[in-house]
Amino acid sequence: MGRVDKGVKCSVAGCNSEAVRSVAFKKAGEAGLRLSGEARRAYLCEAHYKEFKKARRNVDRIERMRWKP
Ligand SMILES: [Zn+2]
């Protein structure tokens, strides 16, 4: 998780909020966020970062369940 320079906009399609966090583009896509364009990093505003964290928790849980003996 990285910090973001001031003035950078959220990468989610249709969102014009200022980004507060950057995450790996692939992970943001896996979390179900609709991103505009393609880049190495995805920049997320506060609201979408919360959504991302929530979605990642679900992904991690599913992966853990899959690995249970
Ligand atoms: Zn956003």
N, CA, C, O and the ligand as a Tripos MOL2 file, in Angstrom:
@<TRIPOS>MOLECULE
protein
  277   275    70     0     0
PROTEIN
NO_CHARGES

@<TRIPOS>ATOM
      1 N           0.8400   -1.1950    0.0000 N.3       1 MET1
      2 CA          0.0000    0.0000    0.0000 C.3       1 MET1
      3 C           0.8730    1.2420    0.0000 C.2       1 MET1
      4 O           1.7690    1.3920    0.8310 O.2       1 MET1
      5 N           0.6030    2.1050   -0.9210 N.am      2 GLY2
      6 CA          1.4450    3.2910   -1.0090 C.3       2 GLY2
      7 C           0.6770    4.5630   -0.7400 C.2       2 GLY2
      8 O          -0.5530    4.5950   -0.7610 O.2       2 GLY2
      9 N           1.4290    5.5980   -0.4890 N.am      3 ARG3
     10 CA          0.8280    6.9200   -0.3570 C.3       3 ARG3
     11 C           0.6490    7.5230   -1.7420 C.2       3 ARG3
     12 O           1.2230    7.0430   -2.7190 O.2       3 ARG3
     13 N          -0.1390    8.5610   -1.8140 N.am      4 VAL4
     14 CA         -0.4590    9.1610   -3.1050 C.3       4 VAL4
     15 C          -0.1910   10.6620   -3.0370 C.2       4 VAL4
     16 O          -0.4780   11.3120   -2.0320 O.2       4 VAL4
     17 N           0.3600   11.1960   -4.1160 N.am      5 ASP5
     18 CA          0.5980   12.6340   -4.1840 C.3       5 ASP5
     19 C          -0.7220   13.3940   -4.1960 C.2       5 ASP5
     20 O          -1.7440   12.8740   -4.6450 O.2       5 ASP5
     21 N          -0.6940   14.6060   -3.7090 N.am      6 LYS6
     22 CA         -1.9060   15.4340   -3.7200 C.3       6 LYS6
     23 C          -2.3570   15.7030   -5.1510 C.2       6 LYS6
     24 O          -1.5360   15.9060   -6.0460 O.2       6 LYS6
     25 N          -3.6780   15.7010   -5.3550 N.am      7 GLY7
     26 CA         -4.2190   16.0400   -6.6610 C.3       7 GLY7
     27 C          -4.4220   14.8590   -7.5780 C.2       7 GLY7
     28 O          -4.9840   15.0180   -8.6610 O.2       7 GLY7
     29 N          -3.9740   13.6540   -7.1730 N.am      8 VAL8
     30 CA         -4.1850   12.4620   -7.9900 C.3       8 VAL8
     31 C          -5.6270   12.0050   -7.8270 C.2       8 VAL8
     32 O          -6.1500   11.9440   -6.7140 O.2       8 VAL8
     33 N          -6.2590   11.6860   -8.9430 N.am      9 LYS9
     34 CA         -7.6650   11.2830   -8.9060 C.3       9 LYS9
     35 C          -7.7980    9.7700   -8.7890 C.2       9 LYS9
     36 O          -6.9220    9.0110   -9.2040 O.2       9 LYS9
     37 N          -8.9090    9.3620   -8.2190 N.am     10 CYS10
     38 CA         -9.2600    7.9510   -8.0840 C.3      10 CYS10
     39 C          -9.3070    7.2900   -9.4630 C.2      10 CYS10
     40 O          -9.7800    7.8860  -10.4310 O.2      10 CYS10
     41 N          -8.8080    6.0430   -9.5410 N.am     11 SER11
     42 CA         -8.7500    5.3240  -10.8300 C.3      11 SER11
     43 C         -10.0550    4.6100  -11.1740 C.2      11 SER11
     44 O         -10.1850    4.0680  -12.2720 O.2      11 SER11
     45 N         -11.0080    4.6010  -10.2690 N.am     12 VAL12
     46 CA        -12.2660    3.9050  -10.5550 C.3      12 VAL12
     47 C         -13.0580    4.6960  -11.5880 C.2      12 VAL12
     48 O         -13.1840    5.9180  -11.5060 O.2      12 VAL12
     49 N         -13.5930    3.9520  -12.5720 N.am     13 ALA13
     50 CA        -14.3250    4.5920  -13.6550 C.3      13 ALA13
     51 C         -15.5030    5.3900  -13.1060 C.2      13 ALA13
     52 O         -16.3040    4.8670  -12.3310 O.2      13 ALA13
     53 N         -15.6090    6.6390  -13.5020 N.am     14 GLY14
     54 CA        -16.7320    7.4790  -13.1050 C.3      14 GLY14
     55 C         -16.5500    8.1730  -11.7680 C.2      14 GLY14
     56 O         -17.4140    8.9450  -11.3540 O.2      14 GLY14
     57 N         -15.4510    7.9150  -11.0890 N.am     15 CYS15
     58 CA        -15.2010    8.5440   -9.7790 C.3      15 CYS15
     59 C         -14.1950    9.6700   -9.9480 C.2      15 CYS15
     60 O         -13.1300    9.4780  -10.5340 O.2      15 CYS15
     61 N         -14.5360   10.8490   -9.4290 N.am     16 ASN16
     62 CA        -13.6400   11.9940   -9.5770 C.3      16 ASN16
     63 C         -13.0670   12.4600   -8.2450 C.2      16 ASN16
     64 O         -12.5360   13.5660   -8.1390 O.2      16 ASN16
     65 N         -13.1780   11.6120   -7.2370 N.am     17 SER17
     66 CA        -12.6540   11.9890   -5.9240 C.3      17 SER17
     67 C         -11.1380   11.9300   -5.9110 C.2      17 SER17
     68 O         -10.5180   11.2690   -6.7440 O.2      17 SER17
     69 N         -10.5580   12.6280   -4.9600 N.am     18 GLU18
     70 CA         -9.1020   12.6240   -4.8420 C.3      18 GLU18
     71 C          -8.6460   11.3040   -4.2300 C.2      18 GLU18
     72 O          -9.2190   10.8350   -3.2470 O.2      18 GLU18
     73 N          -7.6130   10.7120   -4.8180 N.am     19 ALA19
     74 CA         -7.1070    9.4350   -4.3350 C.3      19 ALA19
     75 C          -6.3520    9.6300   -3.0200 C.2      19 ALA19
     76 O          -5.6680   10.6340   -2.8240 O.2      19 ALA19
     77 N          -6.4900    8.6520   -2.1270 N.am     20 VAL20
     78 CA         -5.7470    8.6850   -0.8720 C.3      20 VAL20
     79 C          -4.7640    7.5230   -0.7690 C.2      20 VAL20
     80 O          -3.8120    7.5770    0.0100 O.2      20 VAL20
     81 N          -4.9980    6.4730   -1.5560 N.am     21 ARG21
     82 CA         -4.1420    5.2890   -1.5000 C.3      21 ARG21
     83 C          -3.8870    4.7500   -2.8880 C.2      21 ARG21
     84 O          -4.7110    4.9110   -3.7870 O.2      21 ARG21
     85 N          -2.7470    4.1090   -3.0610 N.am     22 SER22
     86 CA         -2.5140    3.3710   -4.2990 C.3      22 SER22
     87 C          -2.3080    1.9110   -3.9460 C.2      22 SER22
     88 O          -1.6740    1.5750   -2.9450 O.2      22 SER22
     89 N          -2.8560    1.0560   -4.7890 N.am     23 VAL23
     90 CA         -2.7320   -0.3880   -4.5850 C.3      23 VAL23
     91 C          -2.3200   -1.0030   -5.9120 C.2      23 VAL23
     92 O          -2.3810   -0.3440   -6.9500 O.2      23 VAL23
     93 N          -1.8970   -2.2740   -5.8820 N.am     24 ALA24
     94 CA         -1.5480   -2.9590   -7.1230 C.3      24 ALA24
     95 C          -2.7860   -3.0440   -8.0060 C.2      24 ALA24
     96 O          -3.8630   -3.4250   -7.5470 O.2      24 ALA24
     97 N          -2.6260   -2.6870   -9.2690 N.am     25 PHE25
     98 CA         -3.7530   -2.6260  -10.1980 C.3      25 PHE25
     99 C          -4.5030   -3.9540  -10.2390 C.2      25 PHE25
    100 O          -5.7330   -3.9860  -10.2320 O.2      25 PHE25
    101 N          -3.7450   -5.0470  -10.2830 N.am     26 LYS26
    102 CA         -4.3230   -6.3830  -10.3840 C.3      26 LYS26
    103 C          -5.2070   -6.6820   -9.1730 C.2      26 LYS26
    104 O          -6.2950   -7.2420   -9.3100 O.2      26 LYS26
    105 N          -4.7290   -6.3040   -7.9930 N.am     27 LYS27
    106 CA         -5.4960   -6.5700   -6.7720 C.3      27 LYS27
    107 C          -6.7910   -5.7840   -6.7450 C.2      27 LYS27
    108 O          -7.8230   -6.2790   -6.2920 O.2      27 LYS27
    109 N          -6.7310   -4.5600   -7.2310 N.am     28 ALA28
    110 CA         -7.9440   -3.7460   -7.2800 C.3      28 ALA28
    111 C          -8.9520   -4.3800   -8.2290 C.2      28 ALA28
    112 O         -10.1520   -4.3930   -7.9550 O.2      28 ALA28
    113 N          -8.4540   -4.9100   -9.3540 N.am     29 GLY29
    114 CA         -9.3340   -5.5850  -10.3060 C.3      29 GLY29
    115 C          -9.9410   -6.8320   -9.6880 C.2      29 GLY29
    116 O         -11.1280   -7.1040   -9.8700 O.2      29 GLY29
    117 N          -9.1370   -7.5870   -8.9600 N.am     30 GLU30
    118 CA         -9.6240   -8.7990   -8.2970 C.3      30 GLU30
    119 C         -10.6900   -8.4700   -7.2530 C.2      30 GLU30
    120 O         -11.5820   -9.2740   -6.9830 O.2      30 GLU30
    121 N         -10.5810   -7.2890   -6.6810 N.am     31 ALA31
    122 CA        -11.5420   -6.8750   -5.6580 C.3      31 ALA31
    123 C         -12.8480   -6.4130   -6.2850 C.2      31 ALA31
    124 O         -13.7860   -6.0570   -5.5730 O.2      31 ALA31
    125 N         -12.9160   -6.4150   -7.6180 N.am     32 GLY32
    126 CA        -14.1680   -6.1080   -8.2950 C.3      32 GLY32
    127 C         -14.3680   -4.6380   -8.6240 C.2      32 GLY32
    128 O         -15.4520   -4.2370   -9.0470 O.2      32 GLY32
    129 N         -13.3220   -3.8250   -8.4320 N.am     33 LEU33
    130 CA        -13.4510   -2.4090   -8.7700 C.3      33 LEU33
    131 C         -13.3130   -2.2130  -10.2740 C.2      33 LEU33
    132 O         -12.4540   -2.8160  -10.9170 O.2      33 LEU33
    133 N         -14.1730   -1.3610  -10.8220 N.am     34 ARG34
    134 CA        -14.1030   -1.0690  -12.2460 C.3      34 ARG34
    135 C         -13.1370    0.0840  -12.4500 C.2      34 ARG34
    136 O         -13.4420    1.2290  -12.1170 O.2      34 ARG34
    137 N         -11.9810   -0.2250  -12.9960 N.am     35 LEU35
    138 CA        -10.9520    0.7910  -13.1360 C.3      35 LEU35
    139 C         -10.9150    1.3200  -14.5590 C.2      35 LEU35
    140 O         -11.1420    0.5850  -15.5200 O.2      35 LEU35
    141 N         -10.6260    2.5990  -14.6730 N.am     36 SER36
    142 CA        -10.4900    3.1760  -16.0060 C.3      36 SER36
    143 C          -9.0300    3.0760  -16.4200 C.2      36 SER36
    144 O          -8.1310    3.3850  -15.6370 O.2      36 SER36
    145 N          -8.7990    2.6420  -17.6550 N.am     37 GLY37
    146 CA         -7.4430    2.5270  -18.1580 C.3      37 GLY37
    147 C          -6.7130    1.3500  -17.5370 C.2      37 GLY37
    148 O          -7.3130    0.5220  -16.8520 O.2      37 GLY37
    149 N          -5.4290    1.2860  -17.7810 N.am     38 GLU38
    150 CA         -4.6230    0.2030  -17.2270 C.3      38 GLU38
    151 C          -3.2700    0.7760  -16.8250 C.2      38 GLU38
    152 O          -2.6570    1.5440  -17.5670 O.2      38 GLU38
    153 N          -2.8250    0.3940  -15.6560 N.am     39 ALA39
    154 CA         -1.5470    0.8990  -15.1560 C.3      39 ALA39
    155 C          -0.9960   -0.1050  -14.1660 C.2      39 ALA39
    156 O          -1.6430   -1.1060  -13.8570 O.2      39 ALA39
    157 N           0.1930    0.1640  -13.6740 N.am     40 ARG40
    158 CA          0.7970   -0.7240  -12.6880 C.3      40 ARG40
    159 C           0.1250   -0.5410  -11.3290 C.2      40 ARG40
    160 O          -0.0580   -1.4960  -10.5740 O.2      40 ARG40
    161 N          -0.2390    0.7110  -11.0380 N.am     41 ARG41
    162 CA         -0.8780    1.0260   -9.7740 C.3      41 ARG41
    163 C          -2.2920    1.5330  -10.0260 C.2      41 ARG41
    164 O          -2.5700    2.1630  -11.0460 O.2      41 ARG41
    165 N          -3.1630    1.2520   -9.0930 N.am     42 ALA42
    166 CA         -4.4960    1.8420   -9.1180 C.3      42 ALA42
    167 C          -4.5750    2.8270   -7.9620 C.2      42 ALA42
    168 O          -4.1220    2.5340   -6.8550 O.2      42 ALA42
    169 N          -5.1520    3.9960   -8.2220 N.am     43 TYR43
    170 CA         -5.2820    5.0080   -7.1820 C.3      43 TYR43
    171 C          -6.7180    5.0430   -6.7140 C.2      43 TYR43
    172 O          -7.6430    5.1250   -7.5220 O.2      43 TYR43
    173 N          -6.9040    4.9800   -5.4030 N.am     44 LEU44
    174 CA         -8.2510    4.8870   -4.8540 C.3      44 LEU44
    175 C          -8.5430    6.0310   -3.8860 C.2      44 LEU44
    176 O          -7.6920    6.4210   -3.0870 O.2      44 LEU44
    177 N          -9.7600    6.5580   -3.9760 N.am     45 CYS45
    178 CA        -10.2260    7.5420   -2.9970 C.3      45 CYS45
    179 C         -10.6010    6.7920   -1.7170 C.2      45 CYS45
    180 O         -10.5750    5.5620   -1.6660 O.2      45 CYS45
    181 N         -10.9430    7.5530   -0.7080 N.am     46 GLU46
    182 CA        -11.2420    6.9410    0.5880 C.3      46 GLU46
    183 C         -12.3780    5.9200    0.4800 C.2      46 GLU46
    184 O         -12.2650    4.8130    1.0070 O.2      46 GLU46
    185 N         -13.4550    6.2800   -0.1910 N.am     47 ALA47
    186 CA        -14.6210    5.3970   -0.2850 C.3      47 ALA47
    187 C         -14.2690    4.1110   -1.0240 C.2      47 ALA47
    188 O         -14.6530    3.0200   -0.6020 O.2      47 ALA47
    189 N         -13.5400    4.2430   -2.1250 N.am     48 HIS48
    190 CA        -13.2260    3.0590   -2.9020 C.3      48 HIS48
    191 C         -12.1350    2.2310   -2.2320 C.2      48 HIS48
    192 O         -12.0660    1.0190   -2.4360 O.2      48 HIS48
    193 N         -11.2920    2.8650   -1.4450 N.am     49 TYR49
    194 CA        -10.2950    2.1090   -0.7070 C.3      49 TYR49
    195 C         -10.9750    1.2330    0.3450 C.2      49 TYR49
    196 O         -10.5650    0.0970    0.5800 O.2      49 TYR49
    197 N         -12.0210    1.7770    0.9780 N.am     50 LYS50
    198 CA        -12.7890    0.9870    1.9500 C.3      50 LYS50
    199 C         -13.4300   -0.2090    1.2610 C.2      50 LYS50
    200 O         -13.4010   -1.3290    1.7700 O.2      50 LYS50
    201 N         -14.0080    0.0510    0.0940 N.am     51 GLU51
    202 CA        -14.6330   -1.0180   -0.6800 C.3      51 GLU51
    203 C         -13.5900   -2.0810   -1.0330 C.2      51 GLU51
    204 O         -13.8530   -3.2800   -0.9410 O.2      51 GLU51
    205 N         -12.4160   -1.6240   -1.4330 N.am     52 PHE52
    206 CA        -11.3160   -2.5140   -1.7890 C.3      52 PHE52
    207 C         -10.9210   -3.3920   -0.6080 C.2      52 PHE52
    208 O         -10.7480   -4.6030   -0.7510 O.2      52 PHE52
    209 N         -10.7820   -2.7700    0.5570 N.am     53 LYS53
    210 CA        -10.3640   -3.5340    1.7400 C.3      53 LYS53
    211 C         -11.4000   -4.5900    2.0950 C.2      53 LYS53
    212 O         -11.0570   -5.7200    2.4400 O.2      53 LYS53
    213 N         -12.6770   -4.2090    2.0080 N.am     54 LYS54
    214 CA        -13.7590   -5.1340    2.3140 C.3      54 LYS54
    215 C         -13.7320   -6.3100    1.3370 C.2      54 LYS54
    216 O         -13.8510   -7.4670    1.7410 O.2      54 LYS54
    217 N         -13.5760   -6.0020    0.0610 N.am     55 ALA55
    218 CA        -13.5670   -7.0450   -0.9660 C.3      55 ALA55
    219 C         -12.3630   -7.9580   -0.7840 C.2      55 ALA55
    220 O         -12.4740   -9.1740   -0.9450 O.2      55 ALA55
    221 N         -11.2220   -7.3830   -0.4510 N.am     56 ARG56
    222 CA        -10.0160   -8.1960   -0.2620 C.3      56 ARG56
    223 C         -10.1940   -9.1580    0.9000 C.2      56 ARG56
    224 O          -9.7250  -10.2950    0.8520 O.2      56 ARG56
    225 N         -10.8710   -8.7000    1.9410 N.am     57 ARG57
    226 CA        -11.1090   -9.5880    3.0810 C.3      57 ARG57
    227 C         -11.8720  -10.8190    2.6160 C.2      57 ARG57
    228 O         -11.5570  -11.9390    3.0200 O.2      57 ARG57
    229 N         -12.8750  -10.6130    1.7690 N.am     58 ASN58
    230 CA        -13.6460  -11.7430    1.2580 C.3      58 ASN58
    231 C         -12.7750  -12.6610    0.4180 C.2      58 ASN58
    232 O         -12.8520  -13.8820    0.5560 O.2      58 ASN58
    233 N         -11.9540  -12.0980   -0.4430 N.am     59 VAL59
    234 CA        -11.0700  -12.9000   -1.2840 C.3      59 VAL59
    235 C         -10.1330  -13.7240   -0.4130 C.2      59 VAL59
    236 O          -9.9440  -14.9160   -0.6550 O.2      59 VAL59
    237 N          -9.5470  -13.0930    0.6010 N.am     60 ASP60
    238 CA         -8.6210  -13.8050    1.4790 C.3      60 ASP60
    239 C          -9.3210  -14.9390    2.2110 C.2      60 ASP60
    240 O          -8.7580  -16.0190    2.3870 O.2      60 ASP60
    241 N         -10.5620  -14.6820    2.6380 N.am     61 ARG61
    242 CA        -11.2890  -15.6970    3.3770 C.3      61 ARG61
    243 C         -11.5660  -16.8950    2.4690 C.2      61 ARG61
    244 O         -11.3990  -18.0450    2.8750 O.2      61 ARG61
    245 N         -11.9880  -16.6140    1.2450 N.am     62 ILE62
    246 CA        -12.2710  -17.6870    0.2960 C.3      62 ILE62
    247 C         -11.0030  -18.5000    0.0440 C.2      62 ILE62
    248 O         -11.0470  -19.7270   -0.0370 O.2      62 ILE62
    249 N          -9.8730  -17.8030   -0.0780 N.am     63 GLU63
    250 CA         -8.6300  -18.5170   -0.3320 C.3      63 GLU63
    251 C          -8.2260  -19.3830    0.8530 C.2      63 GLU63
    252 O          -7.7220  -20.4930    0.6810 O.2      63 GLU63
    253 N          -8.4510  -18.8690    2.0460 N.am     64 ARG64
    254 CA         -8.1210  -19.6590    3.2440 C.3      64 ARG64
    255 C          -8.9810  -20.9170    3.3150 C.2      64 ARG64
    256 O          -8.4960  -22.0030    3.6310 O.2      64 ARG64
    257 N         -10.2910  -20.7440    3.0090 N.am     65 MET65
    258 CA        -11.1970  -21.8820    3.0710 C.3      65 MET65
    259 C         -10.7690  -22.9630    2.0830 C.2      65 MET65
    260 O         -10.8300  -24.1600    2.3610 O.2      65 MET65
    261 N         -10.3350  -22.4870    0.9230 N.am     66 ARG66
    262 CA         -9.9270  -23.4290   -0.1260 C.3      66 ARG66
    263 C          -8.7260  -24.2650    0.3390 C.2      66 ARG66
    264 O          -8.5930  -25.4300   -0.0360 O.2      66 ARG66
    265 N          -7.8720  -23.6710    1.1430 N.am     67 TRP67
    266 CA         -6.6500  -24.3670    1.5470 C.3      67 TRP67
    267 C          -6.8150  -25.2080    2.8020 C.2      67 TRP67
    268 O          -5.8780  -25.8850    3.2250 O.2      67 TRP67
    269 N          -7.9890  -25.1710    3.3960 N.am     68 LYS68
    270 CA         -8.2230  -25.9890    4.5980 C.3      68 LYS68
    271 C          -8.1530  -27.4620    4.2320 C.2      68 LYS68
    272 O          -8.6880  -27.8620    3.1980 O.2      68 LYS68
    273 N          -7.5060  -28.2740    5.0550 N.am     69 PRO69
    274 CA         -7.3940  -29.7050    4.7540 C.3      69 PRO69
    275 C          -8.7520  -30.4110    4.8550 C.2      69 PRO69
    276 O          -8.8390  -31.6190    4.6330 O.2      69 PRO69
    277 ZN        -13.1770    6.5860   -5.9920 Zn       70 ZN70
@<TRIPOS>BOND
     1     1     2 1
     2     2     3 1
     3     3     4 2
     4     3     5 am
     5     5     6 1
     6     6     7 1
     7     7     8 2
     8     7     9 am
     9     9    10 1
    10    10    11 1
    11    11    12 2
    12    11    13 am
    13    13    14 1
    14    14    15 1
    15    15    16 2
    16    15    17 am
    17    17    18 1
    18    18    19 1
    19    19    20 2
    20    19    21 am
    21    21    22 1
    22    22    23 1
    23    23    24 2
    24    23    25 am
    25    25    26 1
    26    26    27 1
    27    27    28 2
    28    27    29 am
    29    29    30 1
    30    30    31 1
    31    31    32 2
    32    31    33 am
    33    33    34 1
    34    34    35 1
    35    35    36 2
    36    35    37 am
    37    37    38 1
    38    38    39 1
    39    39    40 2
    40    39    41 am
    41    41    42 1
    42    42    43 1
    43    43    44 2
    44    43    45 am
    45    45    46 1
    46    46    47 1
    47    47    48 2
    48    47    49 am
    49    49    50 1
    50    50    51 1
    51    51    52 2
    52    51    53 am
    53    53    54 1
    54    54    55 1
    55    55    56 2
    56    55    57 am
    57    57    58 1
    58    58    59 1
    59    59    60 2
    60    59    61 am
    61    61    62 1
    62    62    63 1
    63    63    64 2
    64    63    65 am
    65    65    66 1
    66    66    67 1
    67    67    68 2
    68    67    69 am
    69    69    70 1
    70    70    71 1
    71    71    72 2
    72    71    73 am
    73    73    74 1
    74    74    75 1
    75    75    76 2
    76    75    77 am
    77    77    78 1
    78    78    79 1
    79    79    80 2
    80    79    81 am
    81    81    82 1
    82    82    83 1
    83    83    84 2
    84    83    85 am
    85    85    86 1
    86    86    87 1
    87    87    88 2
    88    87    89 am
    89    89    90 1
    90    90    91 1
    91    91    92 2
    92    91    93 am
    93    93    94 1
    94    94    95 1
    95    95    96 2
    96    95    97 am
    97    97    98 1
    98    98    99 1
    99    99   100 2
   100    99   101 am
   101   101   102 1
   102   102   103 1
   103   103   104 2
   104   103   105 am
   105   105   106 1
   106   106   107 1
   107   107   108 2
   108   107   109 am
   109   109   110 1
   110   110   111 1
   111   111   112 2
   112   111   113 am
   113   113   114 1
   114   114   115 1
   115   115   116 2
   116   115   117 am
   117   117   118 1
   118   118   119 1
   119   119   120 2
   120   119   121 am
   121   121   122 1
   122   122   123 1
   123   123   124 2
   124   123   125 am
   125   125   126 1
   126   126   127 1
   127   127   128 2
   128   127   129 am
   129   129   130 1
   130   130   131 1
   131   131   132 2
   132   131   133 am
   133   133   134 1
   134   134   135 1
   135   135   136 2
   136   135   137 am
   137   137   138 1
   138   138   139 1
   139   139   140 2
   140   139   141 am
   141   141   142 1
   142   142   143 1
   143   143   144 2
   144   143   145 am
   145   145   146 1
   146   146   147 1
   147   147   148 2
   148   147   149 am
   149   149   150 1
   150   150   151 1
   151   151   152 2
   152   151   153 am
   153   153   154 1
   154   154   155 1
   155   155   156 2
   156   155   157 am
   157   157   158 1
   158   158   159 1
   159   159   160 2
   160   159   161 am
   161   161   162 1
   162   162   163 1
   163   163   164 2
   164   163   165 am
   165   165   166 1
   166   166   167 1
   167   167   168 2
   168   167   169 am
   169   169   170 1
   170   170   171 1
   171   171   172 2
   172   171   173 am
   173   173   174 1
   174   174   175 1
   175   175   176 2
   176   175   177 am
   177   177   178 1
   178   178   179 1
   179   179   180 2
   180   179   181 am
   181   181   182 1
   182   182   183 1
   183   183   184 2
   184   183   185 am
   185   185   186 1
   186   186   187 1
   187   187   188 2
   188   187   189 am
   189   189   190 1
   190   190   191 1
   191   191   192 2
   192   191   193 am
   193   193   194 1
   194   194   195 1
   195   195   196 2
   196   195   197 am
   197   197   198 1
   198   198   199 1
   199   199   200 2
   200   199   201 am
   201   201   202 1
   202   202   203 1
   203   203   204 2
   204   203   205 am
   205   205   206 1
   206   206   207 1
   207   207   208 2
   208   207   209 am
   209   209   210 1
   210   210   211 1
   211   211   212 2
   212   211   213 am
   213   213   214 1
   214   214   215 1
   215   215   216 2
   216   215   217 am
   217   217   218 1
   218   218   219 1
   219   219   220 2
   220   219   221 am
   221   221   222 1
   222   222   223 1
   223   223   224 2
   224   223   225 am
   225   225   226 1
   226   226   227 1
   227   227   228 2
   228   227   229 am
   229   229   230 1
   230   230   231 1
   231   231   232 2
   232   231   233 am
   233   233   234 1
   234   234   235 1
   235   235   236 2
   236   235   237 am
   237   237   238 1
   238   238   239 1
   239   239   240 2
   240   239   241 am
   241   241   242 1
   242   242   243 1
   243   243   244 2
   244   243   245 am
   245   245   246 1
   246   246   247 1
   247   247   248 2
   248   247   249 am
   249   249   250 1
   250   250   251 1
   251   251   252 2
   252   251   253 am
   253   253   254 1
   254   254   255 1
   255   255   256 2
   256   255   257 am
   257   257   258 1
   258   258   259 1
   259   259   260 2
   260   259   261 am
   261   261   262 1
   262   262   263 1
   263   263   264 2
   264   263   265 am
   265   265   266 1
   266   266   267 1
   267   267   268 2
   268   267   269 am
   269   269   270 1
   270   270   271 1
   271   271   272 2
   272   271   273 am
   273   273   274 1
   274   274   275 1
   275   275   276 2
@<TRIPOS>SUBSTRUCTURE
     1 MET1         2 RESIDUE 1 A MET
     2 GLY2         6 RESIDUE 1 A GLY
     3 ARG3        10 RESIDUE 1 A ARG
     4 VAL4        14 RESIDUE 1 A VAL
     5 ASP5        18 RESIDUE 1 A ASP
     6 LYS6        22 RESIDUE 1 A LYS
     7 GLY7        26 RESIDUE 1 A GLY
     8 VAL8        30 RESIDUE 1 A VAL
     9 LYS9        34 RESIDUE 1 A LYS
    10 CYS10       38 RESIDUE 1 A CYS
    11 SER11       42 RESIDUE 1 A SER
    12 VAL12       46 RESIDUE 1 A VAL
    13 ALA13       50 RESIDUE 1 A ALA
    14 GLY14       54 RESIDUE 1 A GLY
    15 CYS15       58 RESIDUE 1 A CYS
    16 ASN16       62 RESIDUE 1 A ASN
    17 SER17       66 RESIDUE 1 A SER
    18 GLU18       70 RESIDUE 1 A GLU
    19 ALA19       74 RESIDUE 1 A ALA
    20 VAL20       78 RESIDUE 1 A VAL
    21 ARG21       82 RESIDUE 1 A ARG
    22 SER22       86 RESIDUE 1 A SER
    23 VAL23       90 RESIDUE 1 A VAL
    24 ALA24       94 RESIDUE 1 A ALA
    25 PHE25       98 RESIDUE 1 A PHE
    26 LYS26      102 RESIDUE 1 A LYS
    27 LYS27      106 RESIDUE 1 A LYS
    28 ALA28      110 RESIDUE 1 A ALA
    29 GLY29      114 RESIDUE 1 A GLY
    30 GLU30      118 RESIDUE 1 A GLU
    31 ALA31      122 RESIDUE 1 A ALA
    32 GLY32      126 RESIDUE 1 A GLY
    33 LEU33      130 RESIDUE 1 A LEU
    34 ARG34      134 RESIDUE 1 A ARG
    35 LEU35      138 RESIDUE 1 A LEU
    36 SER36      142 RESIDUE 1 A SER
    37 GLY37      146 RESIDUE 1 A GLY
    38 GLU38      150 RESIDUE 1 A GLU
    39 ALA39      154 RESIDUE 1 A ALA
    40 ARG40      158 RESIDUE 1 A ARG
    41 ARG41      162 RESIDUE 1 A ARG
    42 ALA42      166 RESIDUE 1 A ALA
    43 TYR43      170 RESIDUE 1 A TYR
    44 LEU44      174 RESIDUE 1 A LEU
    45 CYS45      178 RESIDUE 1 A CYS
    46 GLU46      182 RESIDUE 1 A GLU
    47 ALA47      186 RESIDUE 1 A ALA
    48 HIS48      190 RESIDUE 1 A HIS
    49 TYR49      194 RESIDUE 1 A TYR
    50 LYS50      198 RESIDUE 1 A LYS
    51 GLU51      202 RESIDUE 1 A GLU
    52 PHE52      206 RESIDUE 1 A PHE
    53 LYS53      210 RESIDUE 1 A LYS
    54 LYS54      214 RESIDUE 1 A LYS
    55 ALA55      218 RESIDUE 1 A ALA
    56 ARG56      222 RESIDUE 1 A ARG
    57 ARG57      226 RESIDUE 1 A ARG
    58 ASN58      230 RESIDUE 1 A ASN
    59 VAL59      234 RESIDUE 1 A VAL
    60 ASP60      238 RESIDUE 1 A ASP
    61 ARG61      242 RESIDUE 1 A ARG
    62 ILE62      246 RESIDUE 1 A ILE
    63 GLU63      250 RESIDUE 1 A GLU
    64 ARG64      254 RESIDUE 1 A ARG
    65 MET65      258 RESIDUE 1 A MET
    66 ARG66      262 RESIDUE 1 A ARG
    67 TRP67      266 RESIDUE 1 A TRP
    68 LYS68      270 RESIDUE 1 A LYS
    69 PRO69      274 RESIDUE 1 A PRO
    70 ZN70       277 GROUP 0 **** ****
